[in-house]
Every structure is written in C-alpha cells, then in structure tokens.
Amino acid sequence: MASEYQPVRVSTKGQVVIPLAIRRRLGIKPGDRLVIVGGENEAILMKAKRYAESLRGMGGGMYGTSRESIDAYVRGERQTWRR
C-alpha cells in the first residue's frame, strides 16, 4: 500500500482538510461517512464501509463454532446475570 504524507492543520473547531489528491484517490466525496481509528500516538482515517468490511469475521469462532455451542455460551452468560 502506497503511503502519502501531507501535513494538515487542525482548526479551532477540531476540523482538518483532507488534501484533494488523497480525497480523489480514495473516492471521498462531500457527505461520505468516515471513521477515525485512534491509537496511542496515531489516528487512521477510513471510509466507513471499508472499516466495517475490515472488521468482518474478526470474532469468528470466539463464542463457539456451531449454533449449539454459541447458544450454550449465551445461556451461561445469562445465568451469571441472575446472580
């Protein structure tokens, strides 16, 4: 993935202008939804749909691999709520 670094300034309202070349390359148009993913010392800006797609499947198998095992996990969690 090619990276392009262009400094931007934050306004008093907390706004930044995404440089035109980057907006064009990413296909960002007025009204598009974006997501900012913040780390400890960095922030990554992504189109919202692309971000959602990048999360797809992350939790696969976390709560079980079959309907029955997932249902058993949920039942167990619900039982802890009643204590």
N, CA, C and O of each residue as an XYZ file, in Angstrom:
332
protein
N       0.849     -1.169      0.000
C       0.000      0.000      0.000
C       0.895      1.231      0.000
O       1.753      1.390      0.868
N       0.689      2.078     -0.960
C       1.479      3.310     -1.044
C       0.984      4.299     -0.003
O      -0.218      4.454      0.207
N       1.918      4.955      0.636
C       1.566      5.960      1.636
C       1.941      7.335      1.118
O       2.942      7.510      0.423
N       1.131      8.285      1.466
C       1.412      9.669      1.100
C       1.269     10.495      2.367
O       0.246     10.423      3.048
N       2.272     11.262      2.678
C       2.254     12.074      3.882
C       2.103     13.533      3.493
O       2.923     14.081      2.757
N       1.053     14.151      3.991
C       0.851     15.576      3.785
C       0.425     16.173      5.117
O      -0.575     15.751      5.698
N       1.176     17.146      5.597
C       0.787     17.753      6.873
C      -0.508     18.541      6.727
O      -0.746     19.202      5.716
N      -1.332     18.454      7.758
C      -2.572     19.236      7.808
C      -2.630     19.916      9.165
O      -1.965     19.498     10.112
N      -3.420     20.951      9.245
C      -3.550     21.701     10.486
C      -4.967     21.504     11.030
O      -5.934     21.457     10.270
N      -5.073     21.392     12.326
C      -6.372     21.261     12.985
C      -6.891     22.657     13.285
O      -6.186     23.488     13.856
N      -8.148     22.905     12.888
C      -8.752     24.221     13.142
C      -9.178     24.334     14.605
O      -9.109     23.359     15.354
N      -9.612     25.511     15.004
C     -10.091     25.716     16.373
C     -11.342     24.897     16.655
O     -11.686     24.667     17.815
N     -12.030     24.451     15.592
C     -13.214     23.606     15.747
C     -12.851     22.115     15.728
O     -13.730     21.257     15.813
N     -11.554     21.813     15.616
C     -11.126     20.421     15.577
C     -11.240     19.804     14.191
O     -11.187     18.582     14.057
N     -11.394     20.615     13.173
C     -11.553     20.111     11.815
C     -10.215     20.071     11.084
O      -9.318     20.870     11.351
N     -10.104     19.125     10.158
C      -8.941     19.054      9.276
C      -9.443     18.959      7.838
O     -10.548     18.478      7.588
N      -8.627     19.420      6.903
C      -8.955     19.302      5.491
C      -8.146     18.151      4.926
O      -6.921     18.128      5.040
N      -8.838     17.191      4.312
C      -8.154     16.083      3.656
C      -7.675     16.602      2.304
O      -8.486     17.089      1.516
N      -6.390     16.511      2.020
C      -5.869     17.037      0.756
C      -6.605     16.454     -0.455
O      -6.989     15.285     -0.461
N      -6.789     17.283     -1.466
C      -7.549     16.919     -2.664
C      -7.030     15.644     -3.318
O      -7.819     14.780     -3.700
N      -5.718     15.519     -3.450
C      -5.161     14.328     -4.110
C      -5.564     13.047     -3.376
O      -5.861     12.032     -4.005
N      -5.571     13.099     -2.057
C      -5.955     11.927     -1.267
C      -7.455     11.677     -1.382
O      -7.875     10.529     -1.527
N      -8.275     12.738     -1.320
C      -9.726     12.574     -1.496
C     -10.048     11.940     -2.836
O     -10.905     11.060     -2.926
N      -9.363     12.388     -3.872
C      -9.616     11.823     -5.207
C      -9.208     10.355     -5.271
O      -9.962      9.526     -5.781
N      -8.025     10.027     -4.760
C      -7.545      8.650     -4.820
C      -8.453      7.705     -4.048
O      -8.679      6.572     -4.473
N      -8.973      8.166     -2.916
C      -9.835      7.318     -2.092
C     -11.312      7.417     -2.475
O     -12.148      6.674     -1.960
N     -11.619      8.338     -3.379
C     -13.017      8.489     -3.795
C     -13.895      9.102     -2.719
O     -15.083      8.791     -2.640
N     -13.330      9.966     -1.895
C     -14.092     10.607     -0.818
C     -14.822     11.819     -1.387
O     -14.218     12.719     -1.970
N     -16.131     11.810     -1.200
C     -16.964     12.899     -1.707
C     -17.680     13.590     -0.545
O     -17.805     13.008      0.533
N     -18.155     14.826     -0.751
C     -18.900     15.504      0.308
C     -20.068     14.641      0.788
O     -20.811     14.086     -0.022
N     -20.222     14.534      2.082
C     -21.298     13.740      2.671
C     -20.916     12.305      2.979
O     -21.666     11.611      3.666
N     -19.757     11.829      2.485
C     -19.325     10.463      2.798
C     -19.082     10.327      4.296
O     -18.671     11.276      4.964
N     -19.343      9.137      4.804
C     -19.079      8.859      6.214
C     -17.673      8.285      6.336
O     -17.268      7.416      5.565
N     -16.945      8.788      7.318
C     -15.585      8.333      7.582
C     -15.489      7.867      9.022
O     -16.302      8.248      9.864
N     -14.495      7.045      9.297
C     -14.234      6.553     10.646
C     -12.788      6.892     10.980
O     -11.891      6.690     10.162
N     -12.569      7.405     12.176
C     -11.211      7.639     12.650
C     -10.917      6.594     13.714
O     -11.621      6.496     14.719
N      -9.871      5.818     13.480
C      -9.443      4.804     14.435
C      -8.224      5.378     15.142
O      -7.178      5.581     14.525
N      -8.360      5.638     16.433
C      -7.287      6.276     17.183
C      -6.474      5.287     17.984
O      -7.014      4.449     18.705
N      -5.166      5.398     17.846
C      -4.250      4.605     18.651
C      -3.646      5.499     19.722
O      -4.149      6.591     19.985
N      -2.576      5.037     20.333
C      -1.937      5.815     21.390
C      -1.321      7.103     20.850
O      -1.446      8.161     21.466
N      -0.661      7.012     19.708
C       0.012      8.183     19.136
C      -0.318      8.402     17.673
O       0.400      9.122     16.979
N      -1.398      7.791     17.192
C      -1.727      7.922     15.780
C      -3.223      7.797     15.573
O      -3.950      7.314     16.440
N      -3.663      8.237     14.420
C      -5.059      8.090     14.022
C      -5.086      7.697     12.559
O      -4.309      8.213     11.756
N      -5.982      6.780     12.211
C      -6.140      6.326     10.833
C      -7.550      6.686     10.394
O      -8.517      6.414     11.105
N      -7.663      7.291      9.236
C      -8.949      7.712      8.679
C      -9.329      6.738      7.576
O      -8.536      6.489      6.668
N     -10.542      6.183      7.646
C     -11.012      5.230      6.639
C     -12.438      5.549      6.251
O     -13.190      6.130      7.034
N     -12.812      5.165      5.031
C     -14.215      5.255      4.647
C     -14.971      4.271      5.534
O     -14.479      3.174      5.796
N     -16.155      4.646      5.997
C     -16.892      3.839      6.972
C     -17.154      2.425      6.456
O     -17.002      1.461      7.206
N     -17.542      2.290      5.201
C     -17.841      0.962      4.674
C     -16.588      0.097      4.658
O     -16.648     -1.086      4.992
N     -15.473      0.667      4.280
C     -14.223     -0.087      4.243
C     -13.835     -0.538      5.652
O     -13.349     -1.653      5.842
N     -14.051      0.334      6.631
C     -13.742     -0.007      8.022
C     -14.609     -1.179      8.479
O     -14.113     -2.135      9.074
N     -15.907     -1.094      8.193
C     -16.816     -2.175      8.588
C     -16.407     -3.489      7.931
O     -16.450     -4.542      8.566
N     -16.014     -3.428      6.669
C     -15.580     -4.633      5.972
C     -14.300     -5.195      6.590
O     -14.109     -6.411      6.612
N     -13.427     -4.328      7.088
C     -12.178     -4.805      7.680
C     -12.427     -5.547      8.996
O     -11.595     -6.350      9.417
N     -13.558     -5.285      9.643
C     -13.882     -5.961     10.899
C     -14.597     -7.290     10.688
O     -14.678     -8.107     11.605
N     -15.112     -7.505      9.486
C     -15.894     -8.704      9.205
C     -15.091     -9.958      9.533
O     -13.952    -10.116      9.095
N     -15.699    -10.835     10.305
C     -15.074    -12.115     10.623
C     -14.086    -12.099     11.768
O     -13.543    -13.147     12.118
N     -13.834    -10.943     12.365
C     -12.840    -10.873     13.445
C     -13.194    -11.752     14.633
O     -12.311    -12.340     15.257
N     -14.461    -11.845     14.943
C     -14.878    -12.619     16.110
C     -15.263    -14.043     15.788
O     -15.800    -14.756     16.636
N     -14.992    -14.460     14.565
C     -15.385    -15.805     14.153
C     -14.858    -16.881     15.085
O     -13.652    -16.956     15.322
N     -15.733    -17.706     15.613
C     -15.332    -18.800     16.486
C     -15.092    -18.397     17.922
O     -14.791    -19.248     18.759
N     -15.218    -17.109     18.225
C     -14.924    -16.637     19.576
C     -15.877    -17.231     20.612
O     -15.476    -17.512     21.741
N     -17.129    -17.418     20.227
C     -18.131    -17.901     21.177
C     -18.592    -19.313     20.838
O     -19.566    -19.809     21.405
N     -17.908    -19.940     19.938
C     -18.248    -21.299     19.538
C     -18.241    -21.416     18.025
O     -18.192    -20.419     17.304
N     -18.292    -22.647     17.565
C     -18.245    -22.857     16.116
C     -19.539    -23.429     15.564
O     -19.680    -23.575     14.349
N     -20.474    -23.753     16.424
C     -21.771    -24.261     15.962
C     -22.873    -23.487     16.664
O     -22.639    -22.820     17.672
N     -24.049    -23.582     16.130
C     -25.204    -22.907     16.732
C     -25.406    -23.356     18.179
O     -25.710    -22.554     19.062
N     -25.227    -24.663     18.398
C     -25.439    -25.216     19.738
C     -24.406    -24.680     20.734
O     -24.759    -24.339     21.863
N     -23.145    -24.604     20.329
C     -22.119    -24.116     21.257
C     -22.280    -22.619     21.540
O     -22.019    -22.163     22.653
N     -22.706    -21.869     20.541
C     -22.957    -20.434     20.752
C     -24.137    -20.244     21.686
O     -24.083    -19.413     22.592
N     -25.223    -21.018     21.472
C     -26.385    -20.938     22.361
C     -26.009    -21.307     23.791
O     -26.484    -20.676     24.735
N     -25.163    -22.318     23.965
C     -24.731    -22.721     25.307
C     -23.921    -21.603     25.956
O     -24.079    -21.332     27.147
N     -23.070    -20.964     25.193
C     -22.295    -19.838     25.723
C     -23.222    -18.713     26.193
O     -23.051    -18.178     27.288
N     -24.196    -18.361     25.362
C     -25.130    -17.278     25.709
C     -25.935    -17.649     26.953
O     -26.133    -16.810     27.832
N     -26.401    -18.899     27.035
C     -27.139    -19.342     28.236
C     -26.270    -19.185     29.480
O     -26.736    -18.694     30.509
N     -25.021    -19.595     29.390
C     -24.112    -19.466     30.529
C     -23.920    -18.016     30.947
O     -23.894    -17.710     32.139
N     -23.786    -17.129     29.976
C     -23.627    -15.710     30.287
C     -24.886    -15.152     30.952
O     -24.806    -14.399     31.923
N     -26.018    -15.522     30.430
C     -27.290    -15.037     31.015
C     -27.468    -15.517     32.446
O     -28.022    -14.793     33.272
N     -27.008    -16.728     32.755
C     -27.126    -17.233     34.115
C     -26.297    -16.382     35.083
O     -26.689    -16.208     36.237
N     -25.198    -15.868     34.643
C     -24.384    -15.031     35.532
C     -25.064    -13.699     35.832
O     -24.782    -13.077     36.856
N     -25.950    -13.261     34.955
C     -26.682    -12.010     35.167
C     -27.658    -12.127     36.333
O     -27.941    -11.135     37.004
N     -28.167    -13.313     36.577
C     -29.220    -13.517     37.574
C     -28.666    -13.673     38.981
O     -29.436    -13.773     39.937
N     -27.365    -13.696     39.126
C     -26.755    -13.922     40.455
C     -26.726    -12.679     41.268
O     -26.250    -12.695     42.403
